[in-house]
Every structure is written in C-alpha cells, then in structure tokens.
Amino acid sequence: IPSIPIEAAAEAGVPAVAVGNFSWDWIYAPFAVRDPRWRSVVRAFEAGYRQAKLLLKLPFSPAMSVFPKRVDLPLLAKPGRARRKELAARTGADEAKRWVLLSFTSLDWSAAALREVESLGDFEFFTVKPLAWNGLANVHAVDRQAIGFSDVLASCDAVVTKPGYGILSDCVANAKPIVYAEREDFIEYPLLERELKRYLKNVHLPAADLYAGRLGAALEAVETAPAPRETLPGGGAEKAAEILTGLA
C-alpha cells in the first residue's frame, strides 16, 4: 500500500480506500531500529496512511492500527478447478500417485538434491513455469497460460512452499495441506506461520532439508497431520465491492 496516492487523494478531496495485508511502516520499523535514518521513512508512511478514509484489511495481516478505520475482509481467493486428467495427459504424470505442487518462484536445487527428489517414486511433482528442471521423470513444469496456477494447485494433493500471503490464501481456498519451510529475516513469517496453523493441515520442513531435496518424511507426515482447528469464510471480493459501491 503506497501512501503517496492516499495523500494525493486527501489533497484532492477524494476518499482513499487502501487494500492490503501489510503496511510499509510495519515492514520498515525493524530497519529503523538498526539505523535511525529509517525513522523518517516510517513516519512518512504513517502520516500518509492516517489520511485514508478506510482500510479493507485482508486476512493473515498484522493490526495495521495506523489506519483510522479498518474493515476485516474474508478470504478473497477462490477455489481452482481440479484438472487432474488434463494435467496427466499433458505431462505424463501418473494419476494414481500423490501429486505435490512446488510453489516457488525459484528453487536452487543442486544435482544431488534433484536426485533426492527423483528418488521419491510415490510422488509426482509439479511446478509452474518459469520454474522447471529438465529430464526428471517425476517433476513436471506447467505453462500457466495453458492451465492456471489455481487449477494446478486444486489438482494436487499437497503444496510445498515458503509461507506468503498468496499461497496461504490459495491453500485455504482449496483446502490443501501445506509443507512449509521457514523464511529468514522476513517480518511476516511468524504471523503467517501462526495463521497457517489455524487454517491448514501443515508440517514444517526445515529449510536445510528443502534445499537438499529431502521432502519425503514431511510429505508422509502431512498425510496424517491434524485437521485445522478453524475455517476461514470466503466472499471477500464481494464484500469489498459492496463497501466500495457504498462509498460512491
């Protein structure tokens, strides 16, 4: 959520509505602890955010109390469409095996790590391009222009990832178990870990095991992981539209 458009709207007398799951004053606050020069940046964001008429606050977010008025939205993400037969036909994946989505923008696996993954013969792994490895029998790269990310996720049995707002939303919307590795020096990580434990079957995979390709034990464990304690309702987009049209 940039603050300059909010300040410009206030100057023009136009109501400004912010939408997001974090604010930059929160992100930069630890920077200011380490280096006082960041304090003016944090204050500038805070001053801009205070001029917003309303914050539409997404799930998996901190308090964001700098915004004077806040409305919590339900989940925006919608379930994808399972297209398992089509994916099997396109990739040659075995429908009878357990399918796992590797949800990463990039993943630096060595040749040894790739051998570990390829040895997991009970699993078929999927990525969405541009993430791809050539020549692995059980790892398949999907072109999102042919089959969208949400549909690939809906077709799989579990997801391996590092927590982020988008993938958590998609996993909750599609009720998919998550195997997650920690994210270091990432202010959102403790909050996202807490939230995924509320709404998803989950198993933690140490980052060292992720980068070594040692996924087998975690993928077996997530099969019998406890069901989530809570559910998160959908309809966030519709609620946001209702609120926004009421402001017109």
ABEGO torsion letter per residue (X at the ends): XBAAAAAAAAAAGBBBBBBEABBAAAAAAAAAAABAAAAAAAAAAAAAAAABABBBBBBGBBAGAABABBBBBBBABBBBBBAAAAAAAAAGBBAABBBBBBBBABBBBBAAAAAAAAABAABBBBBBOABBBBGBAABBBBBAAABBAAAAAAABABBBBBBBAAAAAAAAAAGBBBBBBBBBGBAAAAAAAAAAAAABBBBBBBAAAAAAGBAAAAAAAAAABBBBABBBBBGAAAAAAAAAAAAX
